[in-house]
Amino acid sequence: MVENQIKKRGIRNKTVLEAMGRVPRHLFIEKKHWSHAYNDSPVPIECSQTISQPYMVALMTELADPAADKSVLEIGTGSGYQTAILAEVFGKVFTVERHRILAEHAKQILTEMGYYNINYKIDDGSDGWGEKAPFDAVIVSAAAPVVPDSLVRQLRKTGKMVIPVGSHFQQTLQLVQKRGDSFISKAICGCVFVPLIGKQGWEE
């Protein structure tokens, strides 16, 4: 997976590549999907959500510029796979999930795997986690119609956010870089994510 799907497509960050090689993706999906666990594709999980393809997880993590002394806010805990990768490369992880069943299942798996640098919250992820801000990075694993102001405000003054922006059916992965009180946004690639539901996203 790492050699053929990730390195060959341009991911260069050594810590990200090592993390992708350490975290067993199959543990985060149902056994009936294990034969597809390391394919270059999303896999369905509960609550009509998905676990992102490995390359997209690696790309978003690399774009967030991870480091052991940085904190990251993840919007959409989902299966917990992206959360595990973040916990490998960031010092502190704060993750928000609106579906209780997903949040509790992910927390159980991640705790059993020995990740203790993760903080969990069940809430509207589009609002972020203001009490724990500012963050060095924000990764959003669901598509927003526009870049949410609430999440930009929770970034440090030089922080970065990686977020898919667009319609329900097609989006562009954006790298948002904070510049004081404003930000600049760079289009990275096309993508398709489930919608970000919430006050700063799409209506349910």
Backbone as a printed PyTorch tensor [residue, N CA C, xyz], in Angstrom:
tensor([[[  0.8240,  -1.2030,   0.0000],
         [  0.0000,   0.0000,   0.0000],
         [  0.8650,   1.2620,   0.0000]],

        [[  1.8120,   1.3180,   0.9360],
         [  2.6450,   2.5150,   1.0600],
         [  3.5100,   2.7080,  -0.1840]],

        [[  4.1310,   1.6430,  -0.6420],
         [  5.0300,   1.7530,  -1.7950],
         [  4.2750,   2.0940,  -3.0790]],

        [[  3.1860,   1.3740,  -3.3360],
         [  2.5200,   1.4900,  -4.6370],
         [  1.4850,   2.5960,  -4.7270]],

        [[  0.7850,   2.8700,  -3.6330],
         [ -0.3030,   3.8450,  -3.6900],
         [  0.1020,   5.2320,  -3.1860]],

        [[  1.1120,   5.2730,  -2.3110],
         [  1.4110,   6.5230,  -1.6150],
         [  2.7430,   7.1320,  -2.0640]],

        [[  3.8250,   6.3880,  -1.9350],
         [  5.1290,   6.9190,  -2.3420],
         [  5.1620,   7.2100,  -3.8420]],

        [[  4.6210,   6.3110,  -4.6360],
         [  4.6700,   6.5000,  -6.0870],
         [  3.8130,   7.6630,  -6.5650]],

        [[  2.9180,   8.1460,  -5.7020],
         [  2.0670,   9.2830,  -6.0700],
         [  2.5700,  10.5860,  -5.4640]],

        [[  3.7750,  10.5480,  -4.8890],
         [  4.4100,  11.8110,  -4.5280],
         [  4.4810,  12.1750,  -3.0650]],

        [[  3.9830,  11.3300,  -2.1730],
         [  4.0870,  11.6370,  -0.7420],
         [  5.5430,  11.4170,  -0.3180]],

        [[  6.1330,  12.4430,   0.2990],
         [  7.5630,  12.3980,   0.6240],
         [  7.8560,  12.4950,   2.1180]],

        [[  6.9130,  12.9670,   2.9110],
         [  7.1610,  13.1580,   4.3390],
         [  7.4440,  11.8090,   5.0020]],

        [[  8.6500,  11.6600,   5.5440],
         [  9.0850,  10.3760,   6.0910],
         [  8.2120,   9.9240,   7.2530]],

        [[  7.8630,  10.8430,   8.1570],
         [  7.0600,  10.4460,   9.3190],
         [  5.6620,  10.0130,   8.9050]],

        [[  5.1200,  10.6460,   7.8760],
         [  3.8020,  10.2530,   7.3710],
         [  3.8760,   8.8620,   6.7440]],

        [[  4.8840,   8.6210,   5.9300],
         [  5.0440,   7.3060,   5.2970],
         [  5.2180,   6.2120,   6.3390]],

        [[  6.0060,   6.4900,   7.3650],
         [  6.2150,   5.4990,   8.4180],
         [  4.9190,   5.2210,   9.1820]],

        [[  4.1600,   6.2730,   9.4530],
         [  2.8810,   6.1060,  10.1510],
         [  1.9070,   5.2800,   9.3250]],

        [[  1.8490,   5.5510,   8.0200],
         [  0.9580,   4.7910,   7.1430],
         [  1.3610,   3.3230,   7.1060]],

        [[  2.6400,   3.0480,   7.2780],
         [  3.1030,   1.6700,   7.2920],
         [  2.8640,   0.9610,   8.6110]],

        [[  2.7010,   1.7390,   9.6860],
         [  2.5190,   1.1280,  11.0130],
         [  1.0620,   0.8500,  11.3620]],

        [[  0.1640,   1.6970,  10.9280],
         [ -1.2330,   1.6060,  11.3800],
         [ -2.0070,   0.6020,  10.5160]],

        [[ -2.5340,  -0.4630,  11.1000],
         [ -3.2770,  -1.4820,  10.3370],
         [ -4.6840,  -1.0010,   9.9770]],

        [[ -4.8950,  -0.6900,   8.7050],
         [ -6.1620,  -0.1060,   8.2560],
         [ -7.3490,  -1.0540,   8.4490]],

        [[ -7.0990,  -2.3500,   8.3600],
         [ -8.2220,  -3.2960,   8.4200],
         [ -8.9210,  -3.2870,   9.7820]],

        [[ -8.2190,  -2.8740,  10.8350],
         [ -8.8330,  -2.8660,  12.1620],
         [ -9.9410,  -1.8290,  12.2950]],

        [[-10.0090,  -0.8980,  11.3510],
         [-10.9770,   0.1910,  11.4430],
         [-12.2070,  -0.0280,  10.5660]],

        [[-12.3110,  -1.1920,   9.9470],
         [-13.4790,  -1.4830,   9.1200],
         [-14.0420,  -2.8530,   9.5040]],

        [[-15.2490,  -3.1320,   9.0420],
         [-15.8910,  -4.4150,   9.3400],
         [-15.1410,  -5.5630,   8.6570]],

        [[-15.1800,  -6.7260,   9.2800],
         [-14.4510,  -7.8900,   8.7420],
         [-14.8800,  -8.2390,   7.3180]],

        [[-16.1400,  -7.9950,   6.9960],
         [-16.6080,  -8.3390,   5.6560],
         [-15.9290,  -7.5060,   4.5680]],

        [[-15.2910,  -6.3830,   4.9680],
         [-14.5870,  -5.5300,   4.0050],
         [-13.0700,  -5.6860,   4.0740]],

        [[-12.5740,  -6.6390,   4.8800],
         [-11.1310,  -6.7560,   5.0740],
         [-10.3730,  -7.0190,   3.7790]],

        [[-10.9860,  -7.6880,   2.8360],
         [-10.2870,  -7.9740,   1.5830],
         [-10.0070,  -6.7010,   0.7880]],

        [[-10.7020,  -5.6080,   1.1360],
         [-10.5100,  -4.3180,   0.4570],
         [ -9.7530,  -3.3150,   1.3330]],

        [[ -9.2720,  -3.7610,   2.4910],
         [ -8.7130,  -2.8270,   3.4790],
         [ -7.5310,  -2.0360,   2.9600]],

        [[ -6.7270,  -2.6170,   2.0860],
         [ -5.5150,  -1.9340,   1.6340],
         [ -5.5690,  -1.5500,   0.1600]],

        [[ -6.7950,  -1.5350,  -0.3850],
         [ -7.0010,  -1.0420,  -1.7470],
         [ -6.9470,   0.4850,  -1.7650]],

        [[ -6.6990,   1.0260,  -2.9460],
         [ -6.6330,   2.4790,  -3.1040],
         [ -8.0370,   3.0410,  -3.3230]],

        [[ -8.8690,   2.8740,  -2.3190],
         [-10.2600,   3.3220,  -2.4480],
         [-10.8750,   3.5110,  -1.0670]],

        [[-11.9400,   4.3180,  -0.9760],
         [-12.6720,   4.4230,   0.2840],
         [-13.3740,   3.1090,   0.5910]],

        [[-13.7450,   2.9340,   1.8660],
         [-14.4940,   1.7520,   2.2960],
         [-15.6550,   2.2340,   3.1520]],

        [[-16.8740,   1.7170,   2.9490],
         [-18.0160,   2.1710,   3.7510],
         [-17.9080,   1.7470,   5.2110]],

        [[-18.3850,   2.6210,   6.1000],
         [-18.5010,   2.3110,   7.5190],
         [-19.9180,   2.6530,   7.9600]],

        [[-20.1950,   2.5710,   9.2320],
         [-21.5420,   2.8460,   9.7330],
         [-21.9500,   4.3030,   9.5110]],

        [[-23.2560,   4.5560,   9.6760],
         [-23.8310,   5.9060,   9.5910],
         [-23.6560,   6.5340,   8.2100]],

        [[-23.5840,   5.7010,   7.1770],
         [-23.4470,   6.1640,   5.7850],
         [-22.1910,   6.9980,   5.5700]],

        [[-21.1480,   6.7000,   6.3250],
         [-19.8720,   7.3930,   6.1890],
         [-18.8610,   6.4600,   5.5120]],

        [[-17.6490,   6.9650,   5.2810],
         [-16.6120,   6.1560,   4.6590],
         [-15.2750,   6.3600,   5.3690]],

        [[-14.3800,   5.4060,   5.2050],
         [-12.9900,   5.5640,   5.5760],
         [-12.2620,   5.9580,   4.2870]],

        [[-11.5520,   7.0690,   4.3100],
         [-10.9410,   7.6080,   3.0940],
         [ -9.8910,   6.6750,   2.5240]],

        [[ -9.6290,   6.8150,   1.2160],
         [ -8.5900,   6.0170,   0.5850],
         [ -7.2370,   6.3510,   1.2180]],

        [[ -6.3200,   5.3900,   1.2900],
         [ -5.0320,   5.6150,   1.9500],
         [ -4.2670,   6.8130,   1.4000]],

        [[ -4.2440,   6.9820,   0.0940],
         [ -3.5040,   8.1140,  -0.4820],
         [ -4.0490,   9.4460,   0.0150]],

        [[ -5.3710,   9.5780,   0.0920],
         [ -5.9660,  10.8420,   0.5320],
         [ -5.6380,  11.1170,   1.9970]],

        [[ -5.6340,  10.0720,   2.8240],
         [ -5.2500,  10.2260,   4.2320],
         [ -3.8110,  10.7220,   4.3280]],

        [[ -2.9170,  10.1040,   3.5580],
         [ -1.5080,  10.5030,   3.5700],
         [ -1.3270,  11.9240,   3.0460]],

        [[ -2.0130,  12.2550,   1.9630],
         [ -1.8960,  13.5890,   1.3660],
         [ -2.3540,  14.6720,   2.3390]],

        [[ -3.5150,  14.4820,   2.9360],
         [ -4.0460,  15.4840,   3.8560],
         [ -3.1390,  15.6460,   5.0730]],

        [[ -2.5950,  14.5310,   5.5470],
         [ -1.7010,  14.5900,   6.7070],
         [ -0.4120,  15.3250,   6.3530]],

        [[  0.1520,  15.0290,   5.2060],
         [  1.3790,  15.7120,   4.7790],
         [  1.1510,  17.2130,   4.5990]],

        [[  0.0330,  17.5830,   3.9840],
         [ -0.2650,  18.9980,   3.7580],
         [ -0.4190,  19.7690,   5.0690]],

        [[ -0.8370,  19.0800,   6.1270],
         [ -1.0280,  19.7380,   7.4270],
         [  0.2920,  20.0360,   8.1320]],

        [[  1.4140,  19.5870,   7.5480],
         [  2.7510,  19.8810,   8.0750],
         [  2.9150,  19.3840,   9.5160]],

        [[  2.8350,  18.0810,   9.7300],
         [  2.8430,  17.5320,  11.0910],
         [  4.2010,  17.6480,  11.7810]],

        [[  4.1620,  17.6800,  13.1120],
         [  5.3680,  17.6680,  13.9460],
         [  4.9700,  17.2680,  15.3490]],

        [[  5.9230,  16.7090,  16.0870],
         [  5.6360,  16.1840,  17.4270],
         [  5.2820,  17.2690,  18.4280]],

        [[  5.6280,  18.5150,  18.1370],
         [  5.3180,  19.6070,  19.0700],
         [  4.0940,  20.4090,  18.6440]],

        [[  3.3140,  19.8680,  17.6990],
         [  2.1400,  20.5780,  17.1940],
         [  0.8420,  19.8940,  17.6090]],

        [[ -0.2430,  20.6800,  17.5880],
         [ -1.5800,  20.1470,  17.8520],
         [ -2.4080,  20.2010,  16.5750]],

        [[ -3.3270,  19.2410,  16.4340],
         [ -4.1800,  19.2010,  15.2570],
         [ -5.6220,  18.9570,  15.6810]],

        [[ -6.5430,  19.6330,  15.0210],
         [ -7.9720,  19.4100,  15.1980],
         [ -8.4750,  18.6300,  13.9980]],

        [[ -9.1010,  17.4870,  14.2640],
         [ -9.6970,  16.6770,  13.2070],
         [-11.2100,  16.8150,  13.2670]],

        [[-11.8160,  17.1610,  12.1460],
         [-13.2750,  17.2560,  12.0570],
         [-13.7730,  16.0140,  11.3320]],

        [[-14.4510,  15.1460,  12.0740],
         [-14.9360,  13.8900,  11.5240],
         [-14.0610,  12.7240,  11.9330]],

        [[-14.2610,  12.2180,  13.1410],
         [-13.4650,  11.0830,  13.6220],
         [-13.6990,   9.8560,  12.7530]],

        [[-14.9610,   9.6340,  12.3750],
         [-15.3000,   8.5070,  11.5210],
         [-14.8540,   7.1810,  12.1050]],

        [[-14.1350,   6.4040,  11.3120],
         [-13.6590,   5.0920,  11.7520],
         [-12.5370,   5.2000,  12.7760]],

        [[-11.8320,   6.3350,  12.7770],
         [-10.6740,   6.5040,  13.6490],
         [ -9.3500,   6.2590,  12.9490]],

        [[ -9.3670,   5.8540,  11.6790],
         [ -8.1190,   5.5600,  10.9670],
         [ -7.2750,   6.8140,  10.7640]],

        [[ -7.8880,   7.8590,  10.2230],
         [ -7.1500,   9.1220,  10.0650],
         [ -6.6780,   9.6410,  11.4230]],

        [[ -7.4960,   9.4500,  12.4470],
         [ -7.1390,   9.8750,  13.7970],
         [ -5.8620,   9.1910,  14.2660]],

        [[ -5.7490,   7.8990,  13.9920],
         [ -4.5600,   7.1350,  14.3770],
         [ -3.3180,   7.6540,  13.6640]],

        [[ -3.4470,   7.9430,  12.3760],
         [ -2.3160,   8.4930,  11.6250],
         [ -1.8950,   9.8330,  12.2170]],

        [[ -2.8650,  10.6700,  12.5450],
         [ -2.5570,  11.9790,  13.1450],
         [ -1.8740,  11.8110,  14.4920]],

        [[ -2.3300,  10.8420,  15.2790],
         [ -1.7390,  10.6080,  16.6010],
         [ -0.2940,  10.1330,  16.4970]],

        [[  0.0430,   9.5350,  15.3740],
         [  1.4150,   9.0820,  15.1530],
         [  2.3630,  10.2460,  14.8510]],

        [[  1.8440,  11.3130,  14.2510],
         [  2.7380,  12.3610,  13.7270],
         [  2.5630,  13.7330,  14.3850]],

        [[  1.4960,  13.9090,  15.1590],
         [  1.2740,  15.1560,  15.9100],
         [  1.3930,  14.8710,  17.4020]],

        [[  1.7570,  15.8950,  18.1650],
         [  1.8600,  15.7210,  19.6120],
         [  0.5190,  15.5800,  20.2920]],

        [[ -0.4610,  16.3950,  19.8680],
         [ -1.8030,  16.3530,  20.4480],
         [ -2.8410,  16.3510,  19.3390]],

        [[ -3.8410,  15.4850,  19.5070],
         [ -4.9300,  15.3790,  18.5350],
         [ -6.2470,  15.6640,  19.2440]],

        [[ -7.0510,  16.5300,  18.6510],
         [ -8.4020,  16.8220,  19.1280],
         [ -9.3500,  16.4490,  17.9920]],

        [[-10.2640,  15.5080,  18.2470],
         [-11.1190,  15.0190,  17.1750],
         [-12.5910,  15.1460,  17.5500]],

        [[-13.3980,  15.6090,  16.6060],
         [-14.8240,  15.8590,  16.8300],
         [-15.6420,  15.0320,  15.8410]],

        [[-16.6570,  14.3430,  16.3470],
         [-17.5290,  13.5130,  15.5240],
         [-18.9740,  13.7290,  15.9600]],

        [[-19.8880,  13.8950,  15.0200],
         [-21.2830,  14.1460,  15.3880],
         [-22.0640,  12.8600,  15.6200]],

        [[-21.5970,  11.7230,  15.0870],
         [-22.2790,  10.4450,  15.2810],
         [-21.7040,   9.7420,  16.5080]],

        [[-22.5160,   9.5970,  17.5510],
         [-22.0180,   8.9970,  18.7950],
         [-21.4950,   7.5800,  18.5720]],

        [[-22.1960,   6.7750,  17.7780],
         [-21.7950,   5.3910,  17.5800],
         [-20.4040,   5.3060,  16.9550]],

        [[-20.0980,   6.2130,  16.0220],
         [-18.7730,   6.2310,  15.4040],
         [-17.7180,   6.7040,  16.3940]],

        [[-18.0320,   7.7700,  17.1230],
         [-17.0690,   8.3280,  18.0740],
         [-16.6880,   7.3170,  19.1430]],

        [[-17.6810,   6.6330,  19.6850],
         [-17.4060,   5.6860,  20.7650],
         [-16.6460,   4.4610,  20.2640]],

        [[-16.9890,   4.0030,  19.0590],
         [-16.2880,   2.8450,  18.5010],
         [-14.8410,   3.1890,  18.1870]],

        [[-14.6220,   4.3700,  17.5910],
         [-13.2620,   4.7970,  17.2720],
         [-12.4320,   4.9530,  18.5400]],

        [[-13.0190,   5.5490,  19.5690],
         [-12.2870,   5.7420,  20.8310],
         [-11.8830,   4.4060,  21.4340]],

        [[-12.7700,   3.4300,  21.3680],
         [-12.4630,   2.1070,  21.9150],
         [-11.2670,   1.4790,  21.1940]],

        [[-11.3010,   1.5140,  19.8610],
         [-10.2120,   0.9290,  19.0810],
         [ -8.8980,   1.6570,  19.3470]],

        [[ -8.9410,   2.9890,  19.3120],
         [ -7.7200,   3.7760,  19.4550],
         [ -7.1150,   3.6380,  20.8450]],

        [[ -7.9680,   3.5180,  21.8550],
         [ -7.4670,   3.3250,  23.2180],
         [ -6.8210,   1.9560,  23.3610]],

        [[ -7.4680,   0.9440,  22.7860],
         [ -6.9000,  -0.4110,  22.8200],
         [ -5.5620,  -0.4730,  22.0880]],

        [[ -5.3780,   0.3830,  21.0990],
         [ -4.1280,   0.4090,  20.3410],
         [ -3.0380,   1.2080,  21.0580]],

        [[ -3.4130,   1.8880,  22.1460],
         [ -2.4130,   2.5780,  22.9460],
         [ -2.2010,   4.0360,  22.6280]],

        [[ -3.1860,   4.6750,  21.9740],
         [ -3.0710,   6.1100,  21.6790],
         [ -3.6770,   6.9130,  22.8370]],

        [[ -2.8260,   7.6620,  23.5170],
         [ -3.2830,   8.4450,  24.6650],
         [ -3.0820,   9.9410,  24.4720]],

        [[ -2.7440,  10.3550,  23.2550],
         [ -2.5970,  11.7840,  22.9630],
         [ -3.7870,  12.3130,  22.1610]],

        [[ -4.9240,  11.5990,  22.2700],
         [ -6.1380,  11.9810,  21.5300],
         [ -7.2190,  12.4340,  22.4950]],

        [[ -7.8420,  13.5590,  22.1790],
         [ -8.9850,  14.0840,  22.9340],
         [-10.2260,  13.9820,  22.0470]],

        [[-11.3370,  13.4860,  22.6210],
         [-12.5360,  13.1860,  21.8340],
         [-13.7020,  14.0990,  22.2270]],

        [[-14.5300,  14.4170,  21.2230],
         [-15.7290,  15.2110,  21.4920],
         [-16.8270,  14.7960,  20.5160]],

        [[-18.0430,  14.6590,  21.0270],
         [-19.2030,  14.3740,  20.1850],
         [-20.0000,  15.6640,  20.0540]],

        [[-19.9970,  16.2340,  18.8460],
         [-20.6140,  17.5530,  18.6640],
         [-20.6580,  17.8840,  17.1760]],

        [[-21.1440,  19.0790,  16.8790],
         [-21.1490,  19.6150,  15.5230],
         [-19.7170,  20.0040,  15.1590]],

        [[-19.0770,  19.2030,  14.3370],
         [-17.6830,  19.4540,  13.9980],
         [-17.4530,  20.7310,  13.2190]],

        [[-18.4580,  21.2140,  12.5030],
         [-18.2650,  22.4280,  11.7080],
         [-17.9720,  23.6380,  12.5900]],

        [[-18.3230,  23.5530,  13.8620],
         [-18.0310,  24.6220,  14.8160],
         [-16.6470,  24.4850,  15.4440]],

        [[-15.9780,  23.3650,  15.1810],
         [-14.6500,  23.1460,  15.7360],
         [-14.6830,  22.8040,  17.2110]],

        [[-13.6510,  23.2460,  17.9240],
         [-13.5290,  22.9730,  19.3640],
         [-12.8710,  24.2060,  19.9830]],

        [[-13.6640,  25.2490,  20.1050],
         [-13.1490,  26.5490,  20.4880],
         [-12.3930,  26.5920,  21.7970]],

        [[-12.8280,  25.7780,  22.7770],
         [-12.1870,  25.7970,  24.1000],
         [-10.7440,  25.3030,  24.0480]],

        [[-10.4020,  24.5140,  23.0400],
         [ -9.0540,  23.9540,  22.9330],
         [ -8.1800,  24.7090,  21.9260]],

        [[ -8.7430,  25.6800,  21.2400],
         [ -8.0020,  26.4560,  20.2450],
         [ -6.9790,  27.3640,  20.9430]],

        [[ -5.9430,  27.8070,  20.2010],
         [ -5.7210,  27.6220,  18.7670],
         [ -4.9770,  26.3230,  18.4580]],

        [[ -5.1340,  25.8780,  17.1980],
         [ -4.4970,  24.6630,  16.7240],
         [ -3.4620,  25.0000,  15.6480]],

        [[ -2.4320,  24.1720,  15.5820],
         [ -1.4350,  24.3500,  14.5240],
         [ -1.9690,  23.9030,  13.1760]],

        [[ -2.9030,  22.9440,  13.2030],
         [ -3.4660,  22.4160,  11.9640],
         [ -4.8940,  21.9680,  12.1910]],

        [[ -5.6790,  21.9830,  11.1200],
         [ -7.0470,  21.4530,  11.1320],
         [ -7.1940,  20.5760,   9.8960]],

        [[ -7.6990,  19.3740,  10.0850],
         [ -8.0070,  18.4800,   8.9710],
         [ -9.5010,  18.1810,   9.0100]],

        [[-10.1740,  18.4400,   7.9040],
         [-11.6220,  18.2290,   7.8150],
         [-11.8870,  17.0660,   6.8680]],

        [[-12.4920,  16.0040,   7.3950],
         [-12.7270,  14.7930,   6.6060],
         [-14.1430,  14.7310,   6.0600]],

        [[-14.7070,  15.8930,   5.7450],
         [-16.0290,  15.9900,   5.1270],
         [-16.0640,  17.2900,   4.3330]],

        [[-16.9260,  17.3320,   3.3240],
         [-16.9070,  18.4470,   2.3840],
         [-17.8240,  19.5920,   2.8070]],

        [[-17.2800,  20.8000,   2.8110],
         [-18.0420,  21.9940,   3.1630],
         [-18.3740,  22.7940,   1.9030]],

        [[-19.4880,  23.5460,   1.9260],
         [-19.8070,  24.3820,   0.7650],
         [-18.8270,  25.5410,   0.6050]],

        [[-18.3130,  26.0490,   1.7330],
         [-17.2850,  27.0910,   1.7570],
         [-16.3680,  26.7970,   2.9470]],

        [[-15.2310,  27.4550,   3.0110],
         [-14.3340,  27.2850,   4.1590],
         [-14.9950,  27.8820,   5.3970]],

        [[-15.2450,  27.0930,   6.4480],
         [-15.9450,  27.6140,   7.6370],
         [-15.1030,  28.6370,   8.4100]],

        [[-15.6890,  29.8230,   8.6450],
         [-14.9920,  30.8750,   9.3940],
         [-14.5960,  30.4060,  10.7830]],

        [[-15.4630,  29.6080,  11.4060],
         [-15.1940,  29.1490,  12.7740],
         [-13.8940,  28.3620,  12.8500]],

        [[-13.6130,  27.5530,  11.8360],
         [-12.4030,  26.7430,  11.8410],
         [-11.1670,  27.5830,  11.5310]],

        [[-11.3130,  28.5560,  10.6520],
         [-10.1880,  29.4580,  10.3620],
         [ -9.7880,  30.2150,  11.6210]],

        [[-10.7780,  30.6800,  12.3740],
         [-10.4950,  31.4460,  13.5950],
         [ -9.7620,  30.6050,  14.6380]],

        [[ -9.9430,  29.2970,  14.6010],
         [ -9.3270,  28.4310,  15.6080],
         [ -7.9050,  27.9930,  15.2480]],

        [[ -7.4240,  28.4220,  14.0770],
         [ -6.0450,  28.1560,  13.6930],
         [ -5.1030,  29.1660,  14.3350]],

        [[ -3.8890,  28.7240,  14.6380],
         [ -2.8490,  29.6740,  15.0200],
         [ -2.5770,  30.6230,  13.8540]],

        [[ -1.8800,  31.7080,  14.1010],
         [ -1.6870,  32.7340,  13.0740],
         [ -0.8880,  32.2560,  11.8750]],

        [[ -0.1640,  31.1530,  12.0360],
         [  0.5590,  30.5750,  10.8990],
         [  0.0800,  29.1440,  10.6180]],

        [[ -1.1210,  28.8030,  11.1080],
         [ -1.6300,  27.4400,  10.9890],
         [ -2.1100,  27.0830,   9.5900]],

        [[ -2.3690,  25.7780,   9.3910],
         [ -2.8290,  25.2790,   8.1020],
         [ -4.0690,  24.4080,   8.2820]],

        [[ -4.9730,  24.5240,   7.3390],
         [ -6.1580,  23.6700,   7.3320],
         [ -6.2600,  22.9730,   5.9790]],

        [[ -6.6160,  21.6950,   6.0150],
         [ -6.8470,  20.9200,   4.8030],
         [ -8.3120,  20.5280,   4.7940]],

        [[ -9.0280,  20.9230,   3.7290],
         [-10.4770,  20.7450,   3.7170],
         [-10.9980,  20.5980,   2.2870]],

        [[-11.8940,  19.6330,   2.0490],
         [-12.5650,  19.5640,   0.7520],
         [-13.7120,  20.5760,   0.6960]],

        [[-13.7720,  21.3420,  -0.3900],
         [-14.7960,  22.3800,  -0.5430],
         [-15.4690,  22.2140,  -1.8980]],

        [[-16.8140,  22.2670,  -1.8820],
         [-17.5350,  22.1510,  -3.1410],
         [-18.9650,  21.6950,  -2.9270]],

        [[-19.5270,  21.0230,  -3.9170],
         [-20.9020,  20.5510,  -3.8640],
         [-20.9690,  19.2140,  -3.1320]],

        [[-22.1780,  18.6610,  -3.0600],
         [-22.3500,  17.3550,  -2.4400],
         [-21.6430,  16.2490,  -3.2170]],

        [[-21.4340,  16.4510,  -4.5070],
         [-20.9950,  15.3560,  -5.3600],
         [-19.5580,  15.4830,  -5.8600]],

        [[-18.9980,  16.6810,  -5.7910],
         [-17.6310,  16.8750,  -6.2650],
         [-17.0200,  18.0700,  -5.5530]],

        [[-15.7700,  17.8990,  -5.1160],
         [-15.1100,  18.9800,  -4.3870],
         [-13.6570,  19.1360,  -4.8380]],

        [[-13.0500,  20.2040,  -4.3270],
         [-11.6220,  20.4340,  -4.5050],
         [-10.9790,  20.4270,  -3.1310]],

        [[ -9.9120,  19.6630,  -2.9740],
         [ -9.1700,  19.6830,  -1.7170],
         [ -8.4020,  20.9900,  -1.6450]],

        [[ -8.6260,  21.7380,  -0.5650],
         [ -8.0100,  23.0540,  -0.4060],
         [ -7.0120,  23.0450,   0.7470]],

        [[ -5.8660,  23.6830,   0.5430],
         [ -4.9140,  23.9440,   1.6170],
         [ -5.0930,  25.4040,   2.0170]],

        [[ -5.5880,  25.6170,   3.2210],
         [ -5.8290,  26.9580,   3.7420],
         [ -4.6870,  27.3250,   4.6770]],

        [[ -4.0350,  28.4450,   4.4040],
         [ -2.9160,  28.8870,   5.2270],
         [ -3.2620,  30.2070,   5.9050]],

        [[ -3.2420,  30.1960,   7.2250],
         [ -3.5850,  31.3810,   8.0110],
         [ -2.4780,  32.4230,   7.8640]],

        [[ -2.8890,  33.6590,   7.7040],
         [ -1.9680,  34.7860,   7.6310],
         [ -2.5040,  35.8910,   8.5270]],

        [[ -2.1470,  35.8220,   9.8240],
         [ -2.7020,  36.7790,  10.7750],
         [ -4.1790,  36.5380,  10.9620]],

        [[ -5.0000,  37.5250,  10.6260],
         [ -6.4450,  37.3990,  10.7630],
         [ -7.1300,  36.9870,   9.4620]],

        [[ -6.3630,  36.8090,   8.4030],
         [ -6.9350,  36.3910,   7.1290],
         [ -6.2990,  35.0640,   6.7050]],

        [[ -6.6040,  34.6130,   5.5020],
         [ -6.0190,  33.3640,   5.0290],
         [ -5.9500,  33.3530,   3.5120]],

        [[ -5.0780,  32.4970,   2.9950],
         [ -5.0280,  32.2520,   1.5600],
         [ -5.3340,  30.7720,   1.3410]],

        [[ -5.9200,  30.4690,   0.2120],
         [ -6.3330,  29.1040,  -0.0700],
         [ -5.7490,  28.6450,  -1.3950]],

        [[ -5.2520,  27.4080,  -1.4180],
         [ -4.6530,  26.8390,  -2.6190],
         [ -5.3650,  25.5390,  -2.9730]],

        [[ -5.7850,  25.4070,  -4.2200],
         [ -6.4320,  24.1770,  -4.6830],
         [ -5.3740,  23.1010,  -4.8970]],

        [[ -5.6150,  21.9040,  -4.3480],
         [ -4.6580,  20.8070,  -4.4400],
         [ -5.0700,  19.7800,  -5.4920]],

        [[ -6.2870,  19.2670,  -5.3920],
         [ -6.7470,  18.2530,  -6.3360],
         [ -8.2500,  18.0660,  -6.1820]],

        [[ -8.8510,  17.4090,  -7.1560],
         [-10.2570,  17.0590,  -7.0510],
         [-10.4460,  15.9040,  -6.0850]],

        [[-11.6390,  15.8230,  -5.4840],
         [-11.9140,  14.7600,  -4.5130],
         [-13.4210,  14.6290,  -4.3210]],

        [[-13.8110,  13.5570,  -3.6380],
         [-15.2180,  13.3560,  -3.2930],
         [-15.2900,  12.8700,  -1.8470]],

        [[-15.9210,  13.6690,  -0.9790],
         [-16.0930,  13.3280,   0.4330],
         [-17.5780,  13.3840,   0.7860]],

        [[-17.9340,  12.7560,   1.8950],
         [-19.2900,  12.9190,   2.4190],
         [-19.4590,  14.3670,   2.8650]],

        [[-20.6840,  14.8980,   2.9090],
         [-20.8810,  16.3010,   3.2700],
         [-20.6350,  16.5930,   4.7470]],

        [[-20.1330,  17.7870,   5.0110],
         [-19.9690,  18.2790,   6.3740],
         [-21.3160,  18.8400,   6.8360]],

        [[-21.9520,  18.1430,   7.7610],
         [-23.2710,  18.5530,   8.2480],
         [-23.0970,  19.4040,   9.5060]],

        [[-23.7540,  20.5720,   9.5320],
         [-23.6680,  21.4030,  10.7300],
         [-23.9050,  22.8650,  10.4270]],

        [[-23.8040,  23.6900,  11.4610],
         [-24.0870,  25.1150,  11.3320],
         [-23.1710,  25.8090,  10.3280]],

        [[-21.9310,  25.3380,  10.2300],
         [-20.9790,  25.9430,   9.3080],
         [-20.7940,  25.0820,   8.0480]],

        [[-21.6960,  24.1240,   7.8630],
         [-21.5980,  23.2480,   6.6980],
         [-22.9330,  23.1460,   5.9820]],

        [[-23.3420,  21.9300,   5.6490],
         [-24.6130,  21.6830,   4.9740],
         [-25.7050,  21.3600,   5.9990]],

        [[-26.9390,  21.6870,   5.6490],
         [-28.0680,  21.2780,   6.4960],
         [-28.2850,  19.7840,   6.3530]],

        [[-28.7480,  19.1500,   7.4450],
         [-28.9670,  17.7020,   7.4360],
         [-30.1560,  17.3380,   6.5560]]])
